[in-house]
Amino acid sequence: MNAVKIRKSGTFYCVFDDDCYIVHFLLGYQINNQKVGFPASALNKVINILEENKVNYEVIGEDKNNNFKTLNKYEKFVKLGKEQYDKETNYINLIEKLKNISPEKLDKILLTIETIINE
């Protein structure tokens, strides 16, 4: 069974690997080194959002979990989360590259973008 595994770490909770893409997508928390962390005070909010979206979860070390059986949308949200994260990362990388090009090239790029947008 695929489920978001939520682990306590001090006064925070963390999710790792594919689980972090789901939490990032659904709640907007930032991914850092394949990990998303959030304060313990946000645990109920995270659980409520996972339940609303029919995503299985398990809070490691606590008796909190949910299994939506065939309704589990874990894989759907992993895919959507990875796609969103990749777009955000590409956008940030593009901005950094644009900061380092000549004004003439930047003018050409902006003209091309405006042409595409106005089509």
RAMO-V787970 format. One record per residue. N is the residue number from 0. RES is the residue in one small letter. BURIAL is # if it has 24 or more other ideal C-beta (glycine too) atoms within 12 Angstrom, else .. Layout:
[[N,RES,BURIAL] [N,RES,BURIAL]]
//
This chain:
[[0,m,.] [1,n,.] [2,a,#] [3,v,#] [4,k,#] [5,i,#] [6,r,#] [7,k,.] [8,s,.] [9,g,.] [10,t,.] [11,f,.] [12,y,#] [13,c,#] [14,v,#] [15,f,#] [16,d,.] [17,d,#] [18,d,#] [19,c,#] [20,y,#] [21,i,#] [22,v,#] [23,h,#] [24,f,#] [25,l,#] [26,l,#] [27,g,.] [28,y,#] [29,q,.] [30,i,#] [31,n,.] [32,n,.] [33,q,.] [34,k,#] [35,v,#] [36,g,#] [37,f,#] [38,p,.] [39,a,.] [40,s,.] [41,a,.] [42,l,#] [43,n,.] [44,k,.] [45,v,#] [46,i,#] [47,n,.] [48,i,#] [49,l,#] [50,e,.] [51,e,.] [52,n,#] [53,k,#] [54,v,#] [55,n,#] [56,y,#] [57,e,#] [58,v,#] [59,i,.] [60,g,.] [61,e,.] [62,d,.] [63,k,#] [64,n,.] [65,n,#] [66,n,.] [67,f,.] [68,k,.] [69,t,.] [70,l,.] [71,n,#] [72,k,#] [73,y,#] [74,e,.] [75,k,.] [76,f,#] [77,v,#] [78,k,.] [79,l,.] [80,g,#] [81,k,#] [82,e,.] [83,q,#] [84,y,#] [85,d,.] [86,k,.] [87,e,.] [88,t,.] [89,n,.] [90,y,.] [91,i,.] [92,n,.] [93,l,.] [94,i,.] [95,e,.] [96,k,.] [97,l,.] [98,k,.] [99,n,.] [100,i,.] [101,s,.] [102,p,.] [103,e,.] [104,k,.] [105,l,.] [106,d,.] [107,k,.] [108,i,.] [109,l,.] [110,l,.] [111,t,.] [112,i,.] [113,e,.] [114,t,.] [115,i,.] [116,i,.] [117,n,.] [118,e,.]]
//
